[in-house]
Amino acid sequence: MEQPCPEVQKNSNICDVLQILGAKWAFLVIDELQKGPQRFKQLQRSVAVVKTQSLTDTLRHLEQTGIVRREVYPTVPVTVEYSLTEKGQDFHGVLKEMDRWALKWRIRDGQA
């Protein structure tokens, strides 16, 4: 994935967060998985604006960074379920604050 911060700011906590989240769709995926574990197709329907390959890439990245857990069940056909890890669940407060901020400024800017 592309590095979101220039070399000068590598020690920034915000840059660390951006590198962990990685993809522009990560916020939507985390928000959707906050509702509970989902299979790929369920998640794809919930975040319909995200193309299949982008969703796949986002889930892989979030799994590699410890935000999402991928669990494979030995059924026929194989069932794969995605859920948030403790680290991913901990991010929920940040998303709620972002939502609150967006609502506040959208109303004030006359966009509501």
A tleap script that builds the chain and sets N, CA, C and O, in Angstrom:
source leaprc.protein.ff14SB
mol = sequence {
  NMET GLU GLN PRO CYS PRO GLU VAL GLN LYS
  ASN SER ASN ILE CYS ASP VAL LEU GLN ILE
  LEU GLY ALA LYS TRP ALA PHE LEU VAL ILE
  ASP GLU LEU GLN LYS GLY PRO GLN ARG PHE
  LYS GLN LEU GLN ARG SER VAL ALA VAL VAL
  LYS THR GLN SER LEU THR ASP THR LEU ARG
  HIE LEU GLU GLN THR GLY ILE VAL ARG ARG
  GLU VAL TYR PRO THR VAL PRO VAL THR VAL
  GLU TYR SER LEU THR GLU LYS GLY GLN ASP
  PHE HIE GLY VAL LEU LYS GLU MET ASP ARG
  TRP ALA LEU LYS TRP ARG ILE ARG ASP GLY
  GLN CALA
}
set mol.1.N position { 0.839 -1.191 0.000 }
set mol.1.CA position { 0.000 0.000 0.000 }
set mol.1.C position { 0.881 1.250 0.000 }
set mol.1.O position { 2.014 1.235 0.482 }
set mol.2.N position { 0.353 2.282 -0.530 }
set mol.2.CA position { 1.057 3.554 -0.602 }
set mol.2.C position { 1.267 4.123 0.796 }
set mol.2.O position { 0.378 4.048 1.644 }
set mol.3.N position { 2.448 4.694 1.032 }
set mol.3.CA position { 2.750 5.298 2.321 }
set mol.3.C position { 2.096 6.664 2.402 }
set mol.3.O position { 2.403 7.528 1.580 }
set mol.4.N position { 1.184 6.902 3.382 }
set mol.4.CA position { 0.439 8.145 3.436 }
set mol.4.C position { 1.213 9.339 3.976 }
set mol.4.O position { 0.755 10.473 3.840 }
set mol.5.N position { 2.359 9.118 4.576 }
set mol.5.CA position { 3.084 10.228 5.190 }
set mol.5.C position { 4.487 10.344 4.613 }
set mol.5.O position { 5.146 9.336 4.358 }
set mol.6.N position { 4.935 11.558 4.411 }
set mol.6.CA position { 6.300 11.743 3.921 }
set mol.6.C position { 7.314 11.312 4.973 }
set mol.6.O position { 6.982 11.190 6.152 }
set mol.7.N position { 8.531 11.085 4.546 }
set mol.7.CA position { 9.606 10.634 5.437 }
set mol.7.C position { 9.788 11.535 6.658 }
set mol.7.O position { 10.120 11.051 7.739 }
set mol.8.N position { 9.576 12.821 6.496 }
set mol.8.CA position { 9.785 13.781 7.580 }
set mol.8.C position { 8.869 13.500 8.764 }
set mol.8.O position { 9.250 13.742 9.909 }
set mol.9.N position { 7.662 12.990 8.503 }
set mol.9.CA position { 6.672 12.817 9.561 }
set mol.9.C position { 6.494 11.365 9.978 }
set mol.9.O position { 5.442 11.020 10.517 }
set mol.10.N position { 7.462 10.513 9.755 }
set mol.10.CA position { 7.330 9.093 10.057 }
set mol.10.C position { 7.039 8.811 11.524 }
set mol.10.O position { 6.482 7.759 11.836 }
set mol.11.N position { 7.392 9.704 12.427 }
set mol.11.CA position { 7.179 9.463 13.849 }
set mol.11.C position { 5.826 9.964 14.335 }
set mol.11.O position { 5.544 9.876 15.530 }
set mol.12.N position { 4.998 10.474 13.471 }
set mol.12.CA position { 3.691 11.005 13.839 }
set mol.12.C position { 2.720 9.869 14.142 }
set mol.12.O position { 2.642 8.897 13.390 }
set mol.13.N position { 1.973 9.992 15.252 }
set mol.13.CA position { 0.969 8.990 15.597 }
set mol.13.C position { -0.128 8.918 14.549 }
set mol.13.O position { -0.638 7.837 14.258 }
set mol.14.N position { -0.492 10.050 13.986 }
set mol.14.CA position { -1.529 10.068 12.950 }
set mol.14.C position { -1.045 9.297 11.724 }
set mol.14.O position { -1.820 8.560 11.115 }
set mol.15.N position { 0.196 9.455 11.366 }
set mol.15.CA position { 0.749 8.704 10.236 }
set mol.15.C position { 0.721 7.204 10.529 }
set mol.15.O position { 0.444 6.400 9.638 }
set mol.16.N position { 1.006 6.831 11.772 }
set mol.16.CA position { 0.943 5.416 12.152 }
set mol.16.C position { -0.467 4.864 11.950 }
set mol.16.O position { -0.638 3.764 11.425 }
set mol.17.N position { -1.471 5.629 12.366 }
set mol.17.CA position { -2.859 5.205 12.203 }
set mol.17.C position { -3.200 5.071 10.731 }
set mol.17.O position { -3.821 4.087 10.327 }
set mol.18.N position { -2.806 6.040 9.926 }
set mol.18.CA position { -3.093 5.987 8.489 }
set mol.18.C position { -2.435 4.778 7.836 }
set mol.18.O position { -3.007 4.184 6.922 }
set mol.19.N position { -1.254 4.410 8.287 }
set mol.19.CA position { -0.582 3.243 7.719 }
set mol.19.C position { -1.276 1.951 8.142 }
set mol.19.O position { -1.326 0.994 7.369 }
set mol.20.N position { -1.810 1.914 9.356 }
set mol.20.CA position { -2.534 0.730 9.820 }
set mol.20.C position { -3.831 0.579 9.039 }
set mol.20.O position { -4.163 -0.518 8.588 }
set mol.21.N position { -4.557 1.665 8.879 }
set mol.21.CA position { -5.843 1.594 8.165 }
set mol.21.C position { -5.627 1.401 6.674 }
set mol.21.O position { -6.328 0.617 6.033 }
set mol.22.N position { -4.657 2.116 6.124 }
set mol.22.CA position { -4.202 1.880 4.763 }
set mol.22.C position { -5.089 2.303 3.625 }
set mol.22.O position { -4.674 3.134 2.817 }
set mol.23.N position { -6.278 1.781 3.521 }
set mol.23.CA position { -7.109 2.002 2.349 }
set mol.23.C position { -8.198 3.026 2.618 }
set mol.23.O position { -8.630 3.216 3.755 }
set mol.24.N position { -8.633 3.684 1.546 }
set mol.24.CA position { -9.654 4.719 1.729 }
set mol.24.C position { -10.991 4.129 2.154 }
set mol.24.O position { -11.819 4.842 2.721 }
set mol.25.N position { -11.223 2.850 1.897 }
set mol.25.CA position { -12.490 2.218 2.263 }
set mol.25.C position { -12.448 1.590 3.651 }
set mol.25.O position { -13.454 1.046 4.106 }
set mol.26.N position { -11.334 1.653 4.317 }
set mol.26.CA position { -11.188 0.992 5.623 }
set mol.26.C position { -12.217 1.482 6.638 }
set mol.26.O position { -12.755 0.687 7.409 }
set mol.27.N position { -12.490 2.775 6.641 }
set mol.27.CA position { -13.447 3.324 7.603 }
set mol.27.C position { -14.836 2.717 7.411 }
set mol.27.O position { -15.504 2.369 8.384 }
set mol.28.N position { -15.269 2.592 6.154 }
set mol.28.CA position { -16.583 1.998 5.867 }
set mol.28.C position { -16.632 0.534 6.293 }
set mol.28.O position { -17.619 0.085 6.876 }
set mol.29.N position { -15.579 -0.199 6.005 }
set mol.29.CA position { -15.524 -1.620 6.354 }
set mol.29.C position { -15.547 -1.793 7.865 }
set mol.29.O position { -16.288 -2.633 8.377 }
set mol.30.N position { -14.758 -1.021 8.578 }
set mol.30.CA position { -14.729 -1.110 10.039 }
set mol.30.C position { -16.093 -0.745 10.613 }
set mol.30.O position { -16.583 -1.413 11.523 }
set mol.31.N position { -16.692 0.289 10.095 }
set mol.31.CA position { -18.001 0.708 10.583 }
set mol.31.C position { -19.041 -0.395 10.364 }
set mol.31.O position { -19.876 -0.649 11.233 }
set mol.32.N position { -18.989 -1.034 9.225 }
set mol.32.CA position { -19.952 -2.101 8.923 }
set mol.32.C position { -19.709 -3.332 9.796 }
set mol.32.O position { -20.662 -3.949 10.273 }
set mol.33.N position { -18.456 -3.689 10.007 }
set mol.33.CA position { -18.142 -4.862 10.828 }
set mol.33.C position { -18.413 -4.613 12.307 }
set mol.33.O position { -18.488 -5.554 13.097 }
set mol.34.N position { -18.559 -3.349 12.677 }
set mol.34.CA position { -18.908 -3.017 14.059 }
set mol.34.C position { -20.285 -3.603 14.407 }
set mol.34.O position { -20.585 -3.844 15.576 }
set mol.35.N position { -21.106 -3.826 13.391 }
set mol.35.CA position { -22.456 -4.373 13.592 }
set mol.35.C position { -22.422 -5.869 13.877 }
set mol.35.O position { -23.417 -6.441 14.321 }
set mol.36.N position { -21.277 -6.504 13.624 }
set mol.36.CA position { -21.131 -7.933 13.876 }
set mol.36.C position { -20.433 -8.625 12.719 }
set mol.36.O position { -20.233 -8.030 11.660 }
set mol.37.N position { -20.062 -9.884 12.920 }
set mol.37.CA position { -19.364 -10.653 11.880 }
set mol.37.C position { -20.217 -10.759 10.611 }
set mol.37.O position { -21.443 -10.851 10.669 }
set mol.38.N position { -19.525 -10.743 9.463 }
set mol.38.CA position { -20.224 -10.841 8.184 }
set mol.38.C position { -19.405 -11.652 7.200 }
set mol.38.O position { -18.176 -11.681 7.251 }
set mol.39.N position { -20.125 -12.311 6.300 }
set mol.39.CA position { -19.451 -12.986 5.195 }
set mol.39.C position { -19.166 -11.950 4.116 }
set mol.39.O position { -19.709 -10.845 4.139 }
set mol.40.N position { -18.314 -12.319 3.176 }
set mol.40.CA position { -17.873 -11.371 2.158 }
set mol.40.C position { -19.042 -10.769 1.396 }
set mol.40.O position { -19.108 -9.551 1.231 }
set mol.41.N position { -19.966 -11.601 0.929 }
set mol.41.CA position { -21.089 -11.101 0.121 }
set mol.41.C position { -21.994 -10.172 0.933 }
set mol.41.O position { -22.510 -9.187 0.404 }
set mol.42.N position { -22.186 -10.485 2.212 }
set mol.42.CA position { -22.976 -9.601 3.082 }
set mol.42.C position { -22.308 -8.242 3.171 }
set mol.42.O position { -22.946 -7.199 3.021 }
set mol.43.N position { -21.017 -8.281 3.417 }
set mol.43.CA position { -20.250 -7.049 3.542 }
set mol.43.C position { -20.254 -6.277 2.228 }
set mol.43.O position { -20.367 -5.052 2.226 }
set mol.44.N position { -20.131 -6.978 1.129 }
set mol.44.CA position { -20.136 -6.340 -0.190 }
set mol.44.C position { -21.466 -5.628 -0.450 }
set mol.44.O position { -21.478 -4.526 -0.999 }
set mol.45.N position { -22.570 -6.239 -0.066 }
set mol.45.CA position { -23.875 -5.591 -0.236 }
set mol.45.C position { -24.000 -4.360 0.663 }
set mol.45.O position { -24.603 -3.360 0.275 }
set mol.46.N position { -23.434 -4.440 1.850 }
set mol.46.CA position { -23.529 -3.334 2.809 }
set mol.46.C position { -22.707 -2.120 2.394 }
set mol.46.O position { -23.093 -0.982 2.661 }
set mol.47.N position { -21.581 -2.362 1.745 }
set mol.47.CA position { -20.720 -1.260 1.288 }
set mol.47.C position { -20.669 -1.301 -0.248 }
set mol.47.O position { -19.605 -1.449 -0.849 }
set mol.48.N position { -21.824 -1.167 -0.845 }
set mol.48.CA position { -21.984 -1.337 -2.290 }
set mol.48.C position { -21.136 -0.385 -3.129 }
set mol.48.O position { -20.850 -0.683 -4.288 }
set mol.49.N position { -20.728 0.751 -2.570 }
set mol.49.CA position { -19.916 1.702 -3.335 }
set mol.49.C position { -18.486 1.194 -3.554 }
set mol.49.O position { -17.751 1.727 -4.385 }
set mol.50.N position { -18.105 0.167 -2.804 }
set mol.50.CA position { -16.739 -0.366 -2.892 }
set mol.50.C position { -16.710 -1.511 -3.896 }
set mol.50.O position { -17.485 -2.461 -3.786 }
set mol.51.N position { -15.825 -1.419 -4.861 }
set mol.51.CA position { -15.687 -2.471 -5.867 }
set mol.51.C position { -15.123 -3.738 -5.207 }
set mol.51.O position { -14.447 -3.664 -4.181 }
set mol.52.N position { -15.407 -4.884 -5.801 }
set mol.52.CA position { -15.024 -6.180 -5.240 }
set mol.52.C position { -13.532 -6.260 -4.943 }
set mol.52.O position { -13.147 -6.671 -3.849 }
set mol.53.N position { -12.684 -5.875 -5.895 }
set mol.53.CA position { -11.233 -5.978 -5.690 }
set mol.53.C position { -10.768 -5.037 -4.583 }
set mol.53.O position { -9.889 -5.388 -3.796 }
set mol.54.N position { -11.350 -3.850 -4.521 }
set mol.54.CA position { -10.987 -2.897 -3.463 }
set mol.54.C position { -11.383 -3.422 -2.091 }
set mol.54.O position { -10.644 -3.259 -1.120 }
set mol.55.N position { -12.547 -4.051 -2.013 }
set mol.55.CA position { -12.985 -4.634 -0.744 }
set mol.55.C position { -12.052 -5.767 -0.333 }
set mol.55.O position { -11.667 -5.871 0.832 }
set mol.56.N position { -11.695 -6.606 -1.282 }
set mol.56.CA position { -10.759 -7.702 -1.006 }
set mol.56.C position { -9.428 -7.165 -0.496 }
set mol.56.O position { -8.900 -7.647 0.507 }
set mol.57.N position { -8.892 -6.174 -1.184 }
set mol.57.CA position { -7.607 -5.572 -0.785 }
set mol.57.C position { -7.704 -4.933 0.592 }
set mol.57.O position { -6.796 -5.070 1.412 }
set mol.58.N position { -8.800 -4.237 0.843 }
set mol.58.CA position { -8.997 -3.574 2.137 }
set mol.58.C position { -9.070 -4.600 3.260 }
set mol.58.O position { -8.437 -4.427 4.302 }
set mol.59.N position { -9.836 -5.663 3.056 }
set mol.59.CA position { -9.948 -6.709 4.080 }
set mol.59.C position { -8.606 -7.379 4.340 }
set mol.59.O position { -8.260 -7.644 5.491 }
set mol.60.N position { -7.856 -7.654 3.296 }
set mol.60.CA position { -6.519 -8.267 3.468 }
set mol.60.C position { -5.607 -7.355 4.278 }
set mol.60.O position { -4.917 -7.800 5.196 }
set mol.61.N position { -5.614 -6.069 3.921 }
set mol.61.CA position { -4.753 -5.124 4.636 }
set mol.61.C position { -5.165 -5.012 6.106 }
set mol.61.O position { -4.312 -5.019 6.994 }
set mol.62.N position { -6.463 -4.910 6.359 }
set mol.62.CA position { -6.944 -4.788 7.740 }
set mol.62.C position { -6.677 -6.067 8.535 }
set mol.62.O position { -6.477 -6.017 9.749 }
set mol.63.N position { -6.675 -7.190 7.861 }
set mol.63.CA position { -6.330 -8.451 8.528 }
set mol.63.C position { -4.837 -8.470 8.885 }
set mol.63.O position { -4.460 -8.860 9.991 }
set mol.64.N position { -4.003 -8.048 7.945 }
set mol.64.CA position { -2.553 -8.020 8.185 }
set mol.64.C position { -2.164 -7.059 9.304 }
set mol.64.O position { -1.169 -7.283 9.993 }
set mol.65.N position { -2.938 -5.995 9.489 }
set mol.65.CA position { -2.610 -5.011 10.524 }
set mol.65.C position { -3.339 -5.276 11.843 }
set mol.65.O position { -3.238 -4.484 12.780 }
set mol.66.N position { -4.069 -6.383 11.914 }
set mol.66.CA position { -4.678 -6.779 13.175 }
set mol.66.C position { -5.996 -6.098 13.501 }
set mol.66.O position { -6.423 -6.107 14.656 }
set mol.67.N position { -6.647 -5.510 12.512 }
set mol.67.CA position { -7.928 -4.834 12.727 }
set mol.67.C position { -9.093 -5.805 12.487 }
set mol.67.O position { -10.098 -5.774 13.197 }
set mol.68.N position { -8.939 -6.656 11.486 }
set mol.68.CA position { -9.989 -7.593 11.090 }
set mol.68.C position { -9.503 -9.030 11.274 }
set mol.68.O position { -8.337 -9.347 11.035 }
set mol.69.N position { -10.417 -9.879 11.700 }
set mol.69.CA position { -10.156 -11.311 11.831 }
set mol.69.C position { -10.893 -12.020 10.700 }
set mol.69.O position { -12.068 -11.750 10.452 }
set mol.70.N position { -10.208 -12.914 10.026 }
set mol.70.CA position { -10.799 -13.715 8.951 }
set mol.70.C position { -10.872 -15.143 9.457 }
set mol.70.O position { -9.852 -15.752 9.777 }
set mol.71.N position { -12.079 -15.670 9.526 }
set mol.71.CA position { -12.255 -17.026 10.038 }
set mol.71.C position { -12.861 -17.901 8.944 }
set mol.71.O position { -13.890 -17.569 8.356 }
set mol.72.N position { -12.201 -19.019 8.690 }
set mol.72.CA position { -12.635 -19.952 7.656 }
set mol.72.C position { -13.278 -21.158 8.336 }
set mol.72.O position { -12.687 -21.770 9.225 }
set mol.73.N position { -14.503 -21.491 7.903 }
set mol.73.CA position { -15.224 -22.640 8.445 }
set mol.73.C position { -15.215 -23.762 7.404 }
set mol.73.O position { -15.505 -23.519 6.232 }
set mol.74.N position { -14.885 -24.980 7.821 }
set mol.74.CA position { -14.776 -26.109 6.875 }
set mol.74.C position { -16.141 -26.665 6.463 }
set mol.74.O position { -16.509 -27.785 6.820 }
set mol.75.N position { -16.870 -25.865 5.712 }
set mol.75.CA position { -18.162 -26.300 5.196 }
set mol.75.C position { -18.036 -26.503 3.692 }
set mol.75.O position { -16.992 -26.210 3.109 }
set mol.76.N position { -19.084 -26.998 3.072 }
set mol.76.CA position { -19.088 -27.136 1.617 }
set mol.76.C position { -20.243 -26.304 1.082 }
set mol.76.O position { -21.399 -26.639 1.342 }
set mol.77.N position { -19.974 -25.234 0.346 }
set mol.77.CA position { -18.655 -24.649 0.095 }
set mol.77.C position { -18.097 -23.987 1.366 }
set mol.77.O position { -18.811 -23.780 2.347 }
set mol.78.N position { -16.831 -23.671 1.313 }
set mol.78.CA position { -16.149 -23.070 2.458 }
set mol.78.C position { -16.821 -21.747 2.820 }
set mol.78.O position { -17.166 -20.954 1.944 }
set mol.79.N position { -16.999 -21.522 4.118 }
set mol.79.CA position { -17.584 -20.276 4.609 }
set mol.79.C position { -16.468 -19.435 5.218 }
set mol.79.O position { -15.702 -19.923 6.049 }
set mol.80.N position { -16.376 -18.178 4.809 }
set mol.80.CA position { -15.391 -17.246 5.364 }
set mol.80.C position { -16.152 -16.103 6.002 }
set mol.80.O position { -17.041 -15.508 5.392 }
set mol.81.N position { -15.790 -15.805 7.236 }
set mol.81.CA position { -16.480 -14.753 7.981 }
set mol.81.C position { -15.449 -13.736 8.474 }
set mol.81.O position { -14.362 -14.096 8.925 }
set mol.82.N position { -15.815 -12.473 8.376 }
set mol.82.CA position { -14.947 -11.384 8.816 }
set mol.82.C position { -15.543 -10.725 10.047 }
set mol.82.O position { -16.756 -10.537 10.139 }
set mol.83.N position { -14.680 -10.376 10.991 }
set mol.83.CA position { -15.115 -9.676 12.199 }
set mol.83.C position { -13.980 -8.776 12.664 }
set mol.83.O position { -12.848 -8.886 12.194 }
set mol.84.N position { -14.299 -7.894 13.584 }
set mol.84.CA position { -13.283 -7.008 14.130 }
set mol.84.C position { -12.559 -7.684 15.292 }
set mol.84.O position { -13.167 -8.389 16.096 }
set mol.85.N position { -11.274 -7.457 15.361 }
set mol.85.CA position { -10.499 -7.898 16.514 }
set mol.85.C position { -10.737 -6.885 17.638 }
set mol.85.O position { -11.464 -5.908 17.455 }
set mol.86.N position { -10.136 -7.116 18.768 }
set mol.86.CA position { -10.248 -6.148 19.869 }
set mol.86.C position { -9.687 -4.794 19.429 }
set mol.86.O position { -10.237 -3.743 19.760 }
set mol.87.N position { -8.598 -4.838 18.689 }
set mol.87.CA position { -7.980 -3.616 18.167 }
set mol.87.C position { -8.946 -2.882 17.236 }
set mol.87.O position { -9.043 -1.656 17.285 }
set mol.88.N position { -9.653 -3.619 16.399 }
set mol.88.CA position { -10.625 -3.025 15.488 }
set mol.88.C position { -11.830 -2.465 16.217 }
set mol.88.O position { -12.328 -1.394 15.869 }
set mol.89.N position { -12.301 -3.182 17.225 }
set mol.89.CA position { -13.444 -2.713 18.009 }
set mol.89.C position { -13.103 -1.442 18.759 }
set mol.89.O position { -13.959 -0.579 18.955 }
set mol.90.N position { -11.870 -1.328 19.175 }
set mol.90.CA position { -11.433 -0.149 19.909 }
set mol.90.C position { -11.504 1.117 19.061 }
set mol.90.O position { -11.565 2.226 19.593 }
set mol.91.N position { -11.497 0.947 17.744 }
set mol.91.CA position { -11.546 2.089 16.825 }
set mol.91.C position { -12.953 2.681 16.707 }
set mol.91.O position { -13.121 3.763 16.145 }
set mol.92.N position { -13.954 1.987 17.227 }
set mol.92.CA position { -15.342 2.430 17.116 }
set mol.92.C position { -15.559 3.834 17.691 }
set mol.92.O position { -16.298 4.632 17.113 }
set mol.93.N position { -14.925 4.135 18.815 }
set mol.93.CA position { -15.060 5.468 19.417 }
set mol.93.C position { -14.574 6.566 18.486 }
set mol.93.O position { -15.156 7.650 18.435 }
set mol.94.N position { -13.520 6.288 17.759 }
set mol.94.CA position { -12.984 7.256 16.795 }
set mol.94.C position { -14.000 7.495 15.681 }
set mol.94.O position { -14.226 8.637 15.281 }
set mol.95.N position { -14.607 6.430 15.183 }
set mol.95.CA position { -15.606 6.570 14.123 }
set mol.95.C position { -16.818 7.357 14.604 }
set mol.95.O position { -17.368 8.169 13.859 }
set mol.96.N position { -17.236 7.121 15.841 }
set mol.96.CA position { -18.377 7.871 16.374 }
set mol.96.C position { -18.051 9.362 16.466 }
set mol.96.O position { -18.900 10.201 16.165 }
set mol.97.N position { -16.846 9.689 16.873 }
set mol.97.CA position { -16.429 11.094 16.947 }
set mol.97.C position { -16.356 11.718 15.556 }
set mol.97.O position { -16.730 12.876 15.375 }
set mol.98.N position { -15.877 10.959 14.577 }
set mol.98.CA position { -15.831 11.461 13.199 }
set mol.98.C position { -17.243 11.719 12.690 }
set mol.98.O position { -17.485 12.721 12.018 }
set mol.99.N position { -18.163 10.835 13.000 }
set mol.99.CA position { -19.551 10.999 12.595 }
set mol.99.C position { -20.160 12.243 13.247 }
set mol.99.O position { -20.855 13.023 12.595 }
set mol.100.N position { -19.890 12.412 14.527 }
set mol.100.CA position { -20.389 13.579 15.258 }
set mol.100.C position { -19.838 14.865 14.651 }
set mol.100.O position { -20.572 15.837 14.474 }
set mol.101.N position { -18.552 14.870 14.333 }
set mol.101.CA position { -17.903 16.038 13.741 }
set mol.101.C position { -18.512 16.360 12.373 }
set mol.101.O position { -18.797 17.519 12.069 }
set mol.102.N position { -18.708 15.320 11.550 }
set mol.102.CA position { -19.278 15.525 10.208 }
set mol.102.C position { -20.692 16.081 10.298 }
set mol.102.O position { -21.053 16.977 9.535 }
set mol.103.N position { -21.482 15.570 11.206 }
set mol.103.CA position { -22.847 16.054 11.375 }
set mol.103.C position { -22.851 17.513 11.820 }
set mol.103.O position { -23.623 18.322 11.305 }
set mol.104.N position { -22.005 17.840 12.757 }
set mol.104.CA position { -21.925 19.222 13.270 }
set mol.104.C position { -21.577 20.200 12.160 }
set mol.104.O position { -22.234 21.232 12.027 }
set mol.105.N position { -20.583 19.909 11.379 }
set mol.105.CA position { -20.120 20.845 10.363 }
set mol.105.C position { -20.953 20.815 9.101 }
set mol.105.O position { -21.002 21.813 8.382 }
set mol.106.N position { -21.597 19.729 8.812 }
set mol.106.CA position { -22.484 19.667 7.652 }
set mol.106.C position { -23.691 20.582 7.922 }
set mol.106.O position { -24.119 21.316 7.031 }
set mol.107.N position { -24.228 20.542 9.120 }
set mol.107.CA position { -25.365 21.391 9.479 }
set mol.107.C position { -24.951 22.856 9.463 }
set mol.107.O position { -25.671 23.687 8.909 }
set mol.108.N position { -23.831 23.185 10.044 }
set mol.108.CA position { -23.379 24.569 10.099 }
set mol.108.C position { -23.042 25.133 8.729 }
set mol.108.O position { -23.206 26.328 8.481 }
set mol.109.N position { -22.578 24.282 7.857 }
set mol.109.CA position { -22.220 24.736 6.518 }
set mol.109.C position { -23.410 24.706 5.562 }
set mol.109.O position { -23.265 24.964 4.368 }
set mol.110.N position { -24.593 24.386 6.103 }
set mol.110.CA position { -25.792 24.397 5.286 }
set mol.110.C position { -25.922 23.231 4.338 }
set mol.110.O position { -26.626 23.333 3.333 }
set mol.111.N position { -25.263 22.122 4.628 }
set mol.111.CA position { -25.311 20.975 3.730 }
set mol.111.C position { -26.214 19.866 4.240 }
set mol.111.O position { -26.244 18.785 3.652 }
set mol.112.N position { -26.946 20.104 5.310 }
set mol.112.CA position { -27.776 19.032 5.860 }
set mol.112.C position { -29.116 18.954 5.150 }
set mol.112.O position { -29.944 18.107 5.484 }
savepdb mol mol.pdb
quit
